[in-house]
């Protein structure tokens, strides 16, 4: 899962500058109450990502939370998505985040016939493929251009994922796109 700050209406500071970005942020959301958490609240986007170890084909969804219910629903949809492409999910490697330690996560994985594996605590290198994908996703989609709103950025994810999976050369697949490692995708040879 990748946590991103939501983009305010008018654009974020990366493209419009700190001063304008702060103005956009203030005008997008109401001020919080006085107290411990003062200041504007814009929130975060959580990109839930599943990537195939062999092909590097990626599936991702953006949500407003990182709860167990959301993570398990994303996993179930990802398993169905991969099945449509002729790929069976046998194992899932995740970090030790709260939603991946829950009983609901383990029950869902059991129901889907998936073996749960965990990374070593404080060792993101163990999950290097997804960490590298998140960096590529941030550079190629999340911060690649000026989005005028969070809704605009979220709408662009599907197009970027198609580009990544079907057209972008990948070093792990000998300079071919990840989809080239699948030989049984419907309509692949038409």
Secondary structure as GFF3:
##gff-version 3
##sequence-region A 1 190
A	DSSP	beta_strand	2	5	.	.	.	ID=ss1
A	DSSP	alpha_helix	13	16	.	.	.	ID=ss2
A	DSSP	alpha_helix	18	28	.	.	.	ID=ss3
A	DSSP	beta_strand	44	51	.	.	.	ID=ss4
A	DSSP	beta_strand	58	63	.	.	.	ID=ss5
A	DSSP	alpha_helix	68	84	.	.	.	ID=ss6
A	DSSP	beta_strand	91	94	.	.	.	ID=ss7
A	DSSP	alpha_helix	98	101	.	.	.	ID=ss8
A	DSSP	alpha_helix	103	112	.	.	.	ID=ss9
A	DSSP	beta_strand	115	118	.	.	.	ID=ss10
A	DSSP	three_ten_helix	124	127	.	.	.	ID=ss11
A	DSSP	alpha_helix	128	137	.	.	.	ID=ss12
A	DSSP	pi_helix	138	142	.	.	.	ID=ss13
A	DSSP	alpha_helix	150	166	.	.	.	ID=ss14
A	DSSP	three_ten_helix	171	173	.	.	.	ID=ss15
A	DSSP	three_ten_helix	178	181	.	.	.	ID=ss16
###
